[in-house]
Amino acid sequence: MAITANLTGTGVPPVTASQIIGTVNTGTSGAGTTHADAALLPMQAIHDIETAANNSGVILPPGNGSGASMGPGDSMVIYNGDSNTLLLYPPSGGSLNSGTATTGTVSIATHTSVTAISIDGSNFIVQGPSS
């Protein structure tokens, strides 16, 4: 993985370098207890979820069925920094690890992370957890 300072050192503008590397989202909290009321993750490369009620969840974009989706091979890292289990949901109609469409989840234990890799924008391979 590249480092922003290395890219800017080659002449890539700082804003462009940040977009190439990926930005960190710290503003999303786990929400709800089902796919219908979980929090939608924004299109950012890394998510640091520090607030999550037990078994609350987050949805990979476009969790509401509209908006930008991840392309094949795109990935996101989701870290659960809370002391409660966080649930990860696929976008509407999609699946995680060939599980149940929309409602299938992956549990992210406390202080661990998973990497969600897009197969086609709706279906994902989820690797992890790792600490």
DSSP file with accessible surface (Angstrom, degrees, kcal/mol):
  #  RESIDUE AA STRUCTURE BP1 BP2  ACC     N-H-->O    O-->H-N    N-H-->O    O-->H-N    TCO  KAPPA ALPHA  PHI   PSI    X-CA   Y-CA   Z-CA
    1    1 A M              0   0  205      0, 0.0    20,-0.1     0, 0.0     2,-0.1   0.000 360.0 360.0 360.0 139.5    0.0    0.0    0.0
    2    2 A A        -     0   0   47     18,-0.1     2,-0.4     1,-0.0     3,-0.1  -0.304 360.0-133.4 -75.6 161.6    1.2    3.5   -0.9
    3    3 A I    >>  -     0   0  103      1,-0.1     4,-1.8    -2,-0.1     3,-0.9  -0.959  16.3-126.5-118.3 136.8    1.7    6.2    1.7
    4    4 A T  H 3> S+     0   0   47     -2,-0.4     4,-2.7     1,-0.3     5,-0.3   0.879 108.9  54.0 -50.6 -46.4    0.4    9.7    1.1
    5    5 A A  H 3> S+     0   0   66      1,-0.2     4,-1.8     2,-0.2    -1,-0.3   0.862 106.4  52.9 -61.0 -34.6    3.8   11.4    1.7
    6    6 A N  H <> S+     0   0  109     -3,-0.9     4,-0.6     2,-0.2    -1,-0.2   0.892 110.9  46.7 -67.4 -38.9    5.4    9.1   -0.9
    7    7 A L  H ><>S+     0   0   35     -4,-1.8     5,-1.8     1,-0.2     3,-1.2   0.925 111.8  49.0 -68.3 -44.2    2.9   10.1   -3.5
    8    8 A T  H ><5S+     0   0   50     -4,-2.7     3,-1.6     1,-0.3    -1,-0.2   0.850 104.0  62.1 -65.8 -29.4    3.1   13.8   -2.8
    9    9 A G  H 3<5S+     0   0   69     -4,-1.8    -1,-0.3     1,-0.3    -2,-0.2   0.726 101.1  53.0 -66.0 -19.9    6.9   13.5   -3.0
   10   10 A T  T <<5S-     0   0  109     -3,-1.2    -1,-0.3    -4,-0.6    -2,-0.2   0.362 131.2 -92.2 -95.6   3.6    6.5   12.4   -6.6
   11   11 A G  T < 5S+     0   0   62     -3,-1.6    -3,-0.2     1,-0.3    -2,-0.1   0.421  78.4 141.4 104.2  -1.4    4.4   15.4   -7.5
   12   12 A V      < -     0   0   36     -5,-1.8    -1,-0.3     1,-0.1    -2,-0.1  -0.607  60.4-109.1 -72.8 129.6    0.9   14.1   -6.9
   13   13 A P     >  -     0   0   76      0, 0.0     4,-2.8     0, 0.0     5,-0.2  -0.275  26.0-116.9 -58.5 145.3   -1.2   16.8   -5.3
   14   14 A P  H  > S+     0   0   88      0, 0.0     4,-2.4     0, 0.0     5,-0.2   0.866 113.2  50.1 -54.0 -42.3   -2.0   16.2   -1.7
   15   15 A V  H  > S+     0   0  110      2,-0.2     4,-1.8     1,-0.2     5,-0.2   0.930 113.1  46.7 -65.0 -42.6   -5.8   16.0   -2.2
   16   16 A T  H  > S+     0   0   69      1,-0.2     4,-2.3     2,-0.2    -1,-0.2   0.923 110.8  52.5 -63.9 -42.8   -5.4   13.5   -5.0
   17   17 A A  H  X S+     0   0    0     -4,-2.8     4,-2.5     1,-0.2     5,-0.3   0.915 107.9  51.7 -60.3 -41.7   -2.9   11.5   -3.0
   18   18 A S  H  X S+     0   0   46     -4,-2.4     4,-2.6     1,-0.2    -1,-0.2   0.884 110.1  48.8 -63.1 -38.7   -5.4   11.2   -0.1
   19   19 A Q  H  < S+     0   0  131     -4,-1.8    -1,-0.2     2,-0.2    -2,-0.2   0.867 111.1  50.0 -70.3 -34.7   -8.1   10.0   -2.5
   20   20 A I  H  < S+     0   0  105     -4,-2.3    -2,-0.2     1,-0.2    -1,-0.2   0.937 117.2  40.1 -66.4 -45.3   -5.8    7.4   -4.0
   21   21 A I  H  < S-     0   0   36     -4,-2.5    -2,-0.2    -5,-0.2    -1,-0.2   0.890 116.0-117.6 -72.4 -39.6   -4.8    6.1   -0.5
   22   22 A G     <  -     0   0   24     -4,-2.6     2,-0.2    -5,-0.3    -2,-0.1  -0.062  19.8-104.2 109.0 146.3   -8.3    6.3    1.0
   23   23 A T        -     0   0   43     -4,-0.1    23,-1.9    -2,-0.1    22,-0.5  -0.605  25.4-118.9-104.0 163.7   -9.7    8.3    3.8
   24   24 A V  E     -a   46   0A  81     -2,-0.2     2,-0.6    21,-0.2    23,-0.2  -0.887  17.7-152.3-107.1 128.2  -10.6    7.3    7.3
   25   25 A N  E     +a   47   0A  12     21,-3.3    23,-2.9    -2,-0.5    19,-0.0  -0.884  27.4 158.3 -98.5 121.1  -14.2    7.6    8.6
   26   26 A T        +     0   0  102     -2,-0.6    24,-0.2    21,-0.2    -1,-0.1   0.290  59.2  80.6-118.0   6.4  -14.6    8.1   12.3
   27   27 A G        +     0   0   67     22,-0.1     2,-0.4     2,-0.0    22,-0.1   0.401  69.4  91.2 -98.1   2.7  -18.0    9.7   12.3
   28   28 A T        -     0   0   21     20,-0.2    22,-0.4    11,-0.0    23,-0.4  -0.830  52.2-167.6-103.8 138.0  -20.3    6.6   12.0
   29   29 A S        -     0   0   55     -2,-0.4    23,-0.2    20,-0.1    10,-0.1  -0.871  34.1 -96.7-114.5 152.9  -21.7    4.7   14.9
   30   30 A G        -     0   0   12     21,-2.7    23,-0.3    -2,-0.3     2,-0.3  -0.387  51.0-175.9 -61.6 145.4  -23.4    1.3   14.9
   31   31 A A  B     -F   57   0B  37     26,-2.1    26,-2.5     8,-0.1     8,-0.4  -0.977  31.2  -0.7-144.7 158.5  -27.1    1.7   14.8
   32   32 A G        -     0   0   28     -2,-0.3    25,-0.3    24,-0.2     7,-0.1   0.085  67.1-105.0  60.9-171.8  -30.3   -0.4   14.9
   33   33 A T  S    S+     0   0   96     23,-0.2     2,-0.3     5,-0.1    -1,-0.2   0.296  92.4  43.9-135.5   4.3  -30.5   -4.1   15.2
   34   34 A T  S >> S-     0   0   63     23,-0.1     3,-1.0    -3,-0.1     4,-0.9  -0.899  91.5 -97.4-141.0 172.0  -31.5   -5.1   11.6
   35   35 A H  T 34 S+     0   0   23     -2,-0.3     3,-0.4     1,-0.2    57,-0.1   0.850 118.8  63.6 -58.2 -33.3  -30.5   -4.3    8.0
   36   36 A A  T 34 S+     0   0   96      1,-0.2    -1,-0.2    67,-0.0    -4,-0.1   0.789 116.7  23.6 -66.7 -27.9  -33.5   -1.9    8.0
   37   37 A D  T <4 S+     0   0   79     -3,-1.0    -1,-0.2    -6,-0.1    -2,-0.2   0.285  91.2 117.9-126.8  14.2  -32.2    0.4   10.7
   38   38 A A  S  < S-     0   0   14     -4,-0.9     2,-0.3    -3,-0.4    20,-0.2  -0.343  73.1 -93.0 -74.3 162.1  -28.4   -0.1   10.6
   39   39 A A  E     -g   58   0B  20     18,-2.1    20,-2.9    -8,-0.4     2,-0.5  -0.585  34.7-125.5 -80.4 136.9  -26.1    2.8    9.8
   40   40 A L  E     -g   59   0B  72     -2,-0.3    20,-0.2    18,-0.2    -1,-0.1  -0.687  21.7-133.3 -82.5 125.3  -25.0    3.3    6.2
   41   41 A L        -     0   0    1     18,-2.8    22,-0.2    -2,-0.5     2,-0.0  -0.611  20.9-126.2 -76.4 136.2  -21.2    3.4    5.8
   42   42 A P        -     0   0   47      0, 0.0     2,-2.1     0, 0.0   -17,-0.1  -0.306  37.4 -85.9 -74.6 168.4  -20.0    6.3    3.5
   43   43 A M  S    S+     0   0   91     17,-0.1     2,-0.3    -2,-0.0    26,-0.0  -0.508  83.5 125.8 -77.8  78.5  -17.7    5.6    0.6
   44   44 A Q        -     0   0   56     -2,-2.1   -20,-0.1   -22,-0.1     3,-0.1  -0.952  63.6-127.0-134.2 155.9  -14.4    5.7    2.5
   45   45 A A  S    S+     0   0   30    -22,-0.5    32,-2.5    -2,-0.3     2,-0.4   0.837  90.9  34.1 -75.3 -33.5  -11.6    3.1    2.6
   46   46 A I  E     -ab  24  77A  69    -23,-1.9   -21,-3.3    30,-0.2     2,-0.5  -0.982  63.1-165.7-131.3 134.0  -11.3    2.7    6.4
   47   47 A H  E     -ab  25  78A   0     30,-2.8    32,-3.2    -2,-0.4     2,-0.7  -0.980   4.0-167.3-122.8 123.6  -14.0    2.9    9.1
   48   48 A D  E     - b   0  79A  43    -23,-2.9     2,-0.8    -2,-0.5   -20,-0.2  -0.906  10.5-168.0-108.8  98.6  -13.2    3.3   12.8
   49   49 A I  E     + b   0  80A   0     30,-2.8    32,-2.9    -2,-0.7    33,-0.6  -0.809  17.4 164.6 -93.1 109.5  -16.5    2.5   14.6
   50   50 A E        +     0   0   91     -2,-0.8     2,-0.4   -22,-0.4    33,-0.2   0.530  61.5  55.7-103.5  -8.8  -16.0    3.6   18.2
   51   51 A T        +     0   0   86    -23,-0.4   -21,-2.7    31,-0.1     2,-0.3  -0.979  60.2 144.8-130.6 118.2  -19.7    3.6   19.3
   52   52 A A        -     0   0    3     -2,-0.4    32,-0.2   -23,-0.2     3,-0.1  -0.871  38.4-138.9-154.8 117.3  -21.9    0.6   19.0
   53   53 A A    >   -     0   0   67    -23,-0.3     3,-2.4    -2,-0.3    31,-0.1  -0.372  59.9 -69.0 -65.4 155.5  -24.7   -0.7   21.2
   54   54 A N  T 3  S-     0   0   92      1,-0.3    -1,-0.2    32,-0.1    32,-0.1  -0.268 120.3  -0.7 -54.9 128.3  -24.6   -4.5   21.4
   55   55 A N  T 3  S+     0   0   70     30,-1.7    -1,-0.3     1,-0.2    31,-0.2   0.690  94.1 143.7  61.5  24.0  -25.4   -6.1   18.1
   56   56 A S  E <   - h   0  86B   3     -3,-2.4    31,-2.9    29,-0.6     2,-0.3  -0.408  35.7-145.1 -79.3 169.9  -26.0   -2.8   16.4
   57   57 A G  E     -Fh  31  87B   0    -26,-2.5   -18,-2.1   -25,-0.3   -26,-2.1  -0.863  23.3-148.0-141.3 170.5  -24.9   -2.6   12.8
   58   58 A V  E     -gh  39  88B   0     29,-2.3    31,-2.8    -2,-0.3     2,-0.4  -0.954  20.6-140.7-133.8 152.1  -23.5   -0.9    9.7
   59   59 A I  E     -gh  40  89B   9    -20,-2.9   -18,-2.8    -2,-0.3     4,-0.3  -0.944  17.7-121.8-118.1 135.3  -24.3   -1.5    6.1
   60   60 A L        -     0   0    0     29,-2.4   -17,-0.1    -2,-0.4   -20,-0.0  -0.457  60.0 -60.6 -68.8 141.7  -21.9   -1.5    3.2
   61   61 A P  S    S+     0   0    5      0, 0.0     9,-0.6     0, 0.0    -1,-0.1  -0.375 123.8  32.6 -68.7 150.8  -22.8    1.1    0.5
   62   62 A P  S >  S+     0   0   19      0, 0.0     3,-2.6     0, 0.0    30,-0.6   0.019  73.4 151.8 -88.2  91.8  -25.2    1.5   -1.1
   63   63 A G  T 3  S+     0   0    5      1,-0.3    -3,-0.1    -4,-0.3    29,-0.1   0.667  73.5  54.2 -59.2 -18.9  -27.1    0.1    1.8
   64   64 A N  T 3  S-     0   0  100      2,-0.4    -1,-0.3    -5,-0.1     3,-0.1   0.336 118.0-109.9 -97.3   5.8  -30.2    2.0    0.9
   65   65 A G  S <  S+     0   0   55     -3,-2.6     2,-0.3     1,-0.2    -2,-0.1   0.485  91.0  76.2  83.5   1.0  -30.2    0.6   -2.7
   66   66 A S        +     0   0   72      2,-0.1    -2,-0.4     0, 0.0    -1,-0.2  -0.917  67.9  40.9-137.6 166.1  -29.3    3.9   -4.3
   67   67 A G  S    S-     0   0   68     -2,-0.3     2,-0.0    -3,-0.1    -2,-0.0  -0.370  96.9 -15.9  92.4-174.0  -26.1    6.0   -4.7
   68   68 A A        -     0   0   66     -2,-0.1     2,-0.3     1,-0.0    -2,-0.1  -0.337  61.7-162.8 -67.1 141.4  -22.6    5.0   -5.5
   69   69 A S        -     0   0   64     -7,-0.1     2,-0.2    -8,-0.1    53,-0.1  -0.828  26.3 -97.5-120.2 164.5  -21.6    1.4   -5.0
   70   70 A M        -     0   0    5     -9,-0.6     3,-0.1    51,-0.4    49,-0.0  -0.574  38.9-131.5 -79.1 142.6  -18.2   -0.3   -4.7
   71   71 A G    >   -     0   0   23     -2,-0.2     3,-2.3     1,-0.2    47,-0.3  -0.412  42.3 -66.4 -88.2 168.4  -16.8   -1.8   -7.9
   72   72 A P  T 3  S+     0   0  103      0, 0.0    47,-0.2     0, 0.0    -1,-0.2  -0.319 124.9  15.8 -55.5 129.4  -15.3   -5.3   -8.3
   73   73 A G  T 3  S+     0   0   56     45,-3.0    46,-0.1     1,-0.3     2,-0.1   0.219  91.9 130.6  89.5 -14.4  -12.1   -5.5   -6.3
   74   74 A D    <   -     0   0   78     -3,-2.3    44,-3.2    44,-0.1    -1,-0.3  -0.410  38.7-166.8 -66.7 150.1  -12.8   -2.4   -4.2
   75   75 A S  E     - C   0 117A  62     42,-0.2     2,-0.3    -3,-0.1    42,-0.2  -0.958  17.9-162.1-141.0 158.5  -12.4   -3.0   -0.4
   76   76 A M  E     - C   0 116A   5     40,-1.9    40,-2.9    -2,-0.3     2,-0.5  -0.990  14.1-142.1-135.1 145.1  -13.2   -1.4    2.9
   77   77 A V  E     -bC  46 115A  45    -32,-2.5   -30,-2.8    -2,-0.3     2,-0.5  -0.924  15.5-166.0-106.3 129.9  -11.8   -2.1    6.3
   78   78 A I  E     -bC  47 114A   0     36,-2.7    36,-2.1    -2,-0.5     2,-0.5  -0.974   3.4-167.9-119.6 118.2  -14.2   -1.9    9.2
   79   79 A Y  E     -bC  48 113A  73    -32,-3.2   -30,-2.8    -2,-0.5     2,-0.9  -0.906  12.7-149.9-108.3 130.3  -12.8   -1.7   12.7
   80   80 A N  E     +bC  49 112A   0     32,-2.9    31,-1.9    -2,-0.5    32,-0.7  -0.841  22.8 168.5 -99.1  99.3  -14.9   -2.2   15.8
   81   81 A G        +     0   0    6    -32,-2.9   -31,-0.2    -2,-0.9    -1,-0.1   0.371  48.4  96.0 -90.8   4.5  -13.3   -0.1   18.5
   82   82 A D  S    S-     0   0   27    -33,-0.6    29,-0.7     2,-0.2   -31,-0.1  -0.412  83.0-118.8 -89.6 170.8  -16.3   -0.5   20.9
   83   83 A S  S    S+     0   0   90    -33,-0.2     2,-0.3    27,-0.1    27,-0.2   0.316  91.9  75.0 -91.9   9.1  -16.7   -3.0   23.7
   84   84 A N  S    S-     0   0   53    -32,-0.2    -2,-0.2    25,-0.1    27,-0.2  -0.868  92.9 -95.6-117.5 156.1  -19.9   -4.5   22.0
   85   85 A T        -     0   0   40     -2,-0.3   -30,-1.7    25,-0.1   -29,-0.6  -0.443  37.6-151.8 -67.9 137.4  -20.2   -6.7   19.0
   86   86 A L  E     -hI  56 108B   0     22,-2.3    22,-3.6   -31,-0.2     2,-0.4  -0.926   4.8-142.1-113.0 136.3  -20.9   -4.9   15.8
   87   87 A L  E     -hI  57 107B  19    -31,-2.9   -29,-2.3    -2,-0.4     2,-0.5  -0.835   6.8-151.8-100.8 138.2  -22.8   -6.5   12.9
   88   88 A L  E     -hI  58 106B   0     18,-2.6    18,-1.6    -2,-0.4   -29,-0.2  -0.938  14.0-167.7-109.0 127.2  -21.9   -5.9    9.2
   89   89 A Y  E     -h   59   0B  12    -31,-2.8   -29,-2.4    -2,-0.5    16,-0.2  -0.857  18.3-122.3-112.2 151.2  -24.7   -6.1    6.6
   90   90 A P        -     0   0    0      0, 0.0     3,-0.1     0, 0.0     6,-0.1  -0.360  43.0 -85.9 -79.2 167.6  -24.5   -6.2    2.8
   91   91 A P  S >  S-     0   0    2      0, 0.0     3,-2.6     0, 0.0    11,-0.4  -0.262  70.3 -63.2 -63.8 164.8  -26.2   -3.6    0.6
   92   92 A S  T 3  S+     0   0   55    -30,-0.6     3,-0.1     1,-0.3   -28,-0.1  -0.241 127.4   7.8 -53.1 127.4  -29.8   -4.3   -0.3
   93   93 A G  T 3  S+     0   0   52      1,-0.3    -1,-0.3    -3,-0.1     2,-0.1   0.334 111.5 107.3  82.2  -7.6  -30.1   -7.5   -2.3
   94   94 A G    <   -     0   0    0     -3,-2.6     8,-3.3     7,-0.1     2,-0.3  -0.330  54.8-142.4 -96.4-179.7  -26.4   -8.3   -1.7
   95   95 A S  E     -d  123   0A  14     27,-0.6    29,-2.7     6,-0.2     2,-0.5  -0.955   9.0-133.5-142.4 160.4  -24.7  -10.9    0.4
   96   96 A L  E >  S-d  124   0A   8      4,-0.3     3,-1.7    -2,-0.3    29,-0.2  -0.973  91.6 -12.6-114.0 125.2  -21.6  -11.4    2.6
   97   97 A N  T 3  S-     0   0   84     27,-3.0    -1,-0.2    -2,-0.5    28,-0.1   0.874 126.1 -60.0  52.2  42.1  -19.6  -14.6    2.0
   98   98 A S  T 3  S+     0   0  115     26,-0.4    -1,-0.3    -3,-0.1     3,-0.1   0.733 104.4 139.6  59.6  27.3  -22.5  -16.1   -0.1
   99   99 A G    <   -     0   0   40     -3,-1.7    -1,-0.1     1,-0.2     2,-0.1   0.011  61.6 -41.3 -84.1-164.5  -24.8  -15.8    2.8
  100  100 A T  S  > S-     0   0   94      1,-0.1     4,-1.7     5,-0.1    -4,-0.3  -0.361  71.4-104.1 -63.6 131.4  -28.5  -14.8    3.0
  101  101 A A  T  4 S-     0   0   54      1,-0.2     2,-3.1     2,-0.2    -6,-0.2  -0.298  88.6 -16.8 -60.2 139.2  -29.2  -11.8    0.7
  102  102 A T  T  4 S+     0   0   35     -8,-3.3    -1,-0.2   -11,-0.4    -7,-0.1  -0.201 136.8  54.1  64.0 -51.4  -29.6   -8.4    2.5
  103  103 A T  T  4 S+     0   0   91     -2,-3.1    -1,-0.2   -14,-0.1    -2,-0.2   0.639  78.7 107.5 -91.0 -13.2  -30.2   -9.9    6.0
  104  104 A G     <  -     0   0   15     -4,-1.7     2,-0.3   -10,-0.3    -2,-0.1  -0.398  53.0-168.3 -66.2 139.0  -27.0  -12.0    6.3
  105  105 A T        -     0   0   62    -16,-0.2     2,-0.4    -2,-0.1   -16,-0.2  -0.848  25.2-144.3-126.6 163.9  -24.5  -10.6    8.7
  106  106 A V  E     -I   88   0B  29    -18,-1.6   -18,-2.6    -2,-0.3     2,-0.4  -0.998  25.9-134.6-122.3 130.4  -20.9  -10.9    9.8
  107  107 A S  E     -I   87   0B  71     -2,-0.4     2,-0.7   -20,-0.2   -20,-0.2  -0.741  11.5-156.5 -85.6 131.1  -20.2  -10.3   13.5
  108  108 A I  E     -I   86   0B   0    -22,-3.6   -22,-2.3    -2,-0.4     3,-0.1  -0.936  16.9-141.4-109.1 109.6  -17.2   -8.1   14.2
  109  109 A A    >   -     0   0   45     -2,-0.7     3,-1.1   -24,-0.2   -29,-0.3  -0.159  38.1 -71.1 -65.0 165.1  -16.0   -8.8   17.7
  110  110 A T  T 3  S+     0   0   54      1,-0.2   -29,-0.2   -27,-0.2    -1,-0.2  -0.259 115.2   6.1 -60.5 140.2  -14.7   -6.0   20.0
  111  111 A H  T 3  S+     0   0   95    -31,-1.9     2,-0.3   -29,-0.7    -1,-0.2   0.810 107.9 105.8  55.4  38.0  -11.4   -4.4   19.0
  112  112 A T  E <   -C   80   0A  19     -3,-1.1   -32,-2.9   -32,-0.7     2,-0.3  -0.904  54.1-144.2-134.2 168.5  -11.1   -6.4   15.8
  113  113 A S  E     -CE  79 130A  22     17,-3.0    17,-2.2    -2,-0.3     2,-0.3  -0.905   4.6-159.3-132.4 159.7  -11.4   -5.5   12.1
  114  114 A V  E     -C   78   0A   1    -36,-2.1   -36,-2.7    -2,-0.3     2,-0.5  -0.928  14.5-137.1-129.8 158.1  -12.7   -7.1    8.9
  115  115 A T  E     -CE  77 127A  35     12,-2.6    12,-2.9    -2,-0.3     2,-0.6  -0.985  13.3-156.8-117.0 123.1  -12.0   -6.3    5.3
  116  116 A A  E     -CE  76 126A   0    -40,-2.9   -40,-1.9    -2,-0.5     2,-0.5  -0.908   8.7-165.4-100.9 120.0  -15.0   -6.4    2.9
  117  117 A I  E     -CE  75 125A  44      8,-3.3     8,-2.6    -2,-0.6     2,-0.3  -0.930  18.2-128.4-110.4 124.0  -14.0   -7.0   -0.7
  118  118 A S  E     - E   0 124A   3    -44,-3.2   -45,-3.0    -2,-0.5     6,-0.2  -0.504  22.5-177.7 -74.3 131.1  -16.5   -6.3   -3.4
  119  119 A I  S    S-     0   0   85      4,-3.3    -1,-0.2    -2,-0.3     5,-0.2   0.842  88.0 -17.2 -87.5 -43.9  -17.2   -9.0   -6.0
  120  120 A D  S    S-     0   0   85      3,-1.0     4,-0.1   -49,-0.1   -49,-0.1   0.175 101.4 -84.5-150.5  17.6  -19.7   -7.0   -8.0
  121  121 A G  S    S+     0   0    2      2,-0.5   -51,-0.4   -50,-0.3   -27,-0.1   0.150 126.4  47.1  94.6 -20.9  -20.9   -4.0   -5.9
  122  122 A S  S    S+     0   0   48      1,-0.2   -27,-0.6   -53,-0.1     2,-0.4   0.655 103.8  57.4-118.1 -34.5  -23.6   -6.0   -4.1
  123  123 A N  E     -d   95   0A  45    -29,-0.3    -4,-3.3   -33,-0.1    -3,-1.0  -0.864  67.9-169.7-108.7 140.1  -21.9   -9.3   -3.0
  124  124 A F  E     -dE  96 118A   1    -29,-2.7   -27,-3.0    -2,-0.4     2,-0.5  -0.936  26.0-139.9-133.2 149.0  -18.8   -9.3   -0.8
  125  125 A I  E     - E   0 117A  79     -8,-2.6    -8,-3.3    -2,-0.3     2,-0.6  -0.922  27.1-156.0 -98.0 128.5  -16.1  -11.5    0.5
  126  126 A V  E     - E   0 116A  14     -2,-0.5     2,-0.4   -10,-0.2   -10,-0.2  -0.950   8.2-168.1-112.9 120.2  -15.4  -10.6    4.2
  127  127 A Q  E     - E   0 115A 108    -12,-2.9   -12,-2.6    -2,-0.6     3,-0.2  -0.849  35.7 -17.3-104.5 142.5  -12.0  -11.5    5.6
  128  128 A G  E     -     0   0A  54     -2,-0.4   -14,-0.2     1,-0.3     2,-0.1  -0.770  27.2-133.5 124.7-172.6  -11.2  -11.4    9.3
  129  129 A P  E     +     0   0A  78      0, 0.0     2,-0.3     0, 0.0    -1,-0.3   0.464  49.0 164.5 -82.4 160.0  -11.6  -10.6   12.0
  130  130 A S  E       E   0 113A  66    -17,-2.2   -17,-3.0    -3,-0.2    -3,-0.0  -0.961 360.0 360.0-135.7 153.8   -8.1   -9.5   12.9
  131  131 A S              0   0  141     -2,-0.3   -19,-0.2   -19,-0.2   -20,-0.1  -0.734 360.0 360.0-119.7 360.0   -6.8   -7.5   15.8
